């Protein structure tokens, strides 16, 4: 028996503590850019899947079991729907990461921005516990180097740091020049849910 990583993941989600502290930086706007194309990657990872094998209402301890063994999680007072959890319920924790890159056809005006936002969605009072935390970061950066042979683009973000990224679709680089700008949108979400198994 152990307090496995699943306990930490559930604590982060169900206790209402965000995994990433979101904040909004300077959002000085440029003229409306023309988006000429976009490249997107989207991946979903299952971090944990298991079954509720025991619920101790006195200590508010839930015991989960999957192929790796059993693990325990102590539900704090922030979990309002504790009484909805029953033996035999299924627990799932998923992580999603998506990155969208938009090539903006405009001359750089020297303004580079970074905006971070987050959203927390929880289950309703009469539902089994579930929570999703989403974070989105939008960065406007200057293109400082283009290597079409190696399919690489180097960009300078709001902090002045230069990052080199690989562009999978070489067609996106056909009309990109140094001095133009790129918009990069990072999206990630962590979701945990306890559900009644389908019969």
matplotlib code that plots the C-alpha trace (Angstrom):
import matplotlib.pyplot as plt

x = [0.0, 1.4, 0.5, 1.4, 1.7, -2.0, -2.6, -0.5, -2.3, -5.7, -4.7, -3.7, -6.9, -9.5, -8.1, -8.5, -4.8, -3.7, -0.7, 0.5, 0.0, -1.5, -0.9, -1.4, 1.6, 1.7, -0.8, 0.0, -1.6, -0.3, -2.2, -4.5, -2.1, -2.9, -2.6, -1.1, -1.0, -0.9, 0.7, -0.9, 0.2, -2.2, -1.4, -3.5, -1.8, -3.5, -1.7, -3.8, -6.7, -8.0, -10.9, -12.2, -11.9, -12.5, -14.0, -13.4, -15.9, -14.5, -11.0, -12.1, -9.6, -10.1, -8.2, -7.6, -6.4, -4.9, -2.5, 0.4, -1.2, -3.2, -2.8, -4.5, -5.8, -7.1, -9.9, -9.7, -12.6, -12.4, -13.9, -17.6, -18.9, -17.1, -20.4, -21.0, -17.9, -18.7, -16.7, -16.4, -16.3, -13.6, -11.0, -9.2, -6.5, -5.6, -3.2, -3.5, -0.9, -1.6, 0.7, -0.6, 1.8, 0.4, 2.6, 1.6, 2.2, 3.2, 6.3, 7.4, 6.5, 8.8, 6.0, 6.3, 3.6, 2.9, -0.6, -1.3, -4.8, -6.2, -9.7, -10.9, -14.1, -15.6, -18.4, -21.9, -23.0, -25.0, -22.3, -19.3, -16.1, -14.4, -12.2, -10.4, -7.6, -6.7, -3.9, -3.3, -0.3, -0.2, 3.1, 3.8, 7.5, 9.8, 11.3, 15.0, 16.3, 14.8, 16.6, 14.5, 17.0, 16.7, 13.1, 14.0, 12.7, 14.3, 12.0, 12.6, 9.9, 8.9, 11.7, 14.3, 15.1, 15.6, 14.0, 14.5, 11.6, 11.2, 8.4, 7.2, 5.5, 8.2, 5.4, 4.9, 8.4, 7.9, 6.8, 8.3, 11.0, 13.1, 11.4, 7.9, 6.1, 4.8, 2.0, 2.5, -0.4, 0.4, -2.6, -2.4, -5.1, -5.2, -8.5, -9.5, -12.8, -14.5, -17.3, -19.8, -18.7, -20.9, -22.9]
y = [0.0, 3.4, 7.1, 7.0, 9.9, 9.5, 11.0, 14.1, 14.5, 14.2, 16.6, 19.2, 18.9, 18.3, 20.6, 23.5, 24.3, 25.1, 23.3, 26.5, 30.0, 32.0, 35.7, 38.4, 40.2, 43.4, 43.1, 46.1, 45.4, 45.7, 46.3, 43.4, 40.8, 38.5, 34.9, 33.0, 29.5, 27.5, 24.3, 22.4, 19.5, 18.0, 15.1, 13.5, 11.4, 9.1, 9.6, 7.2, 4.9, 2.8, 1.6, 2.7, -0.4, 1.2, 4.4, 5.2, 8.0, 8.5, 9.4, 10.5, 8.1, 6.6, 3.5, 3.0, 0.0, -0.5, -2.9, -1.3, -2.0, 0.0, 3.6, 5.9, 9.4, 11.5, 13.8, 17.2, 19.4, 21.1, 18.0, 18.7, 15.7, 13.1, 11.2, 10.6, 8.4, 4.6, 1.4, 0.2, 3.8, 4.5, 7.2, 8.8, 11.5, 12.8, 15.5, 17.3, 19.4, 21.4, 23.9, 26.1, 28.2, 31.0, 32.8, 36.4, 38.4, 41.7, 43.8, 43.7, 46.9, 45.9, 44.9, 41.3, 40.1, 37.2, 36.5, 33.7, 32.6, 29.7, 28.2, 25.8, 23.7, 21.6, 19.2, 20.3, 19.6, 16.4, 14.9, 12.7, 14.7, 16.0, 18.9, 20.3, 22.9, 24.5, 26.9, 28.9, 31.0, 33.2, 34.7, 37.2, 36.9, 38.3, 36.0, 36.5, 33.6, 31.2, 28.0, 26.5, 23.7, 22.4, 23.6, 25.7, 29.1, 31.2, 33.6, 36.2, 36.4, 39.1, 38.3, 38.7, 34.9, 33.4, 30.0, 27.8, 25.6, 22.9, 23.4, 20.0, 21.4, 23.1, 24.8, 27.1, 28.5, 29.4, 33.0, 33.7, 36.3, 37.7, 40.7, 39.3, 37.9, 34.6, 33.8, 30.7, 29.4, 26.8, 25.0, 22.4, 20.8, 18.4, 16.6, 14.2, 12.5, 9.7, 8.0, 5.2, 2.3, 1.5, -1.7]
z = [0.0, -0.9, -1.4, -5.1, -7.6, -8.2, -4.7, -5.6, -8.9, -7.3, -4.5, -7.1, -9.0, -6.4, -3.7, -6.1, -6.4, -9.9, -11.3, -13.0, -11.6, -14.4, -14.9, -17.5, -18.8, -20.9, -23.8, -25.9, -29.2, -32.7, -35.9, -36.9, -38.5, -41.4, -40.5, -43.5, -42.1, -38.9, -37.6, -34.7, -32.5, -30.0, -27.6, -24.8, -22.2, -19.7, -16.4, -14.3, -14.6, -11.8, -9.6, -6.2, -4.0, -0.6, 0.8, 4.5, 5.3, 8.8, 7.6, 4.1, 2.6, -0.8, -1.9, -5.6, -7.5, -10.9, -12.5, -10.6, -7.2, -4.6, -3.6, -1.1, -1.3, 1.6, 0.5, 2.1, 3.0, -0.4, -2.0, -1.5, -3.4, -1.3, -0.4, -4.1, -4.3, -4.2, -4.3, -7.9, -9.3, -12.0, -11.6, -14.6, -14.7, -18.2, -19.4, -22.7, -24.4, -27.6, -29.4, -32.3, -34.3, -36.5, -39.0, -39.1, -42.3, -40.8, -40.1, -36.5, -34.6, -31.8, -29.5, -28.2, -25.8, -23.5, -22.0, -19.6, -18.6, -16.7, -16.1, -13.5, -14.1, -11.3, -11.0, -9.7, -6.2, -7.0, -9.3, -8.6, -8.1, -11.3, -12.1, -15.1, -15.0, -18.3, -19.0, -22.1, -23.0, -26.1, -27.2, -30.0, -31.0, -33.7, -36.3, -36.2, -38.3, -40.9, -42.0, -44.8, -45.4, -41.8, -41.4, -38.4, -37.3, -34.5, -32.7, -29.9, -27.3, -24.8, -22.4, -25.2, -25.2, -28.6, -29.2, -32.2, -33.3, -35.9, -38.5, -39.6, -42.7, -44.9, -46.9, -43.9, -44.4, -48.1, -47.4, -44.0, -43.6, -40.8, -39.2, -39.4, -36.4, -35.1, -32.7, -30.5, -28.4, -25.8, -24.2, -21.5, -19.4, -16.5, -15.8, -13.1, -12.7, -10.8, -12.6, -12.3, -14.6, -17.5, -17.1]

ax = plt.figure().add_subplot(projection="3d")
ax.plot(x, y, z, "-o")
ax.set_aspect("equal")
plt.show()
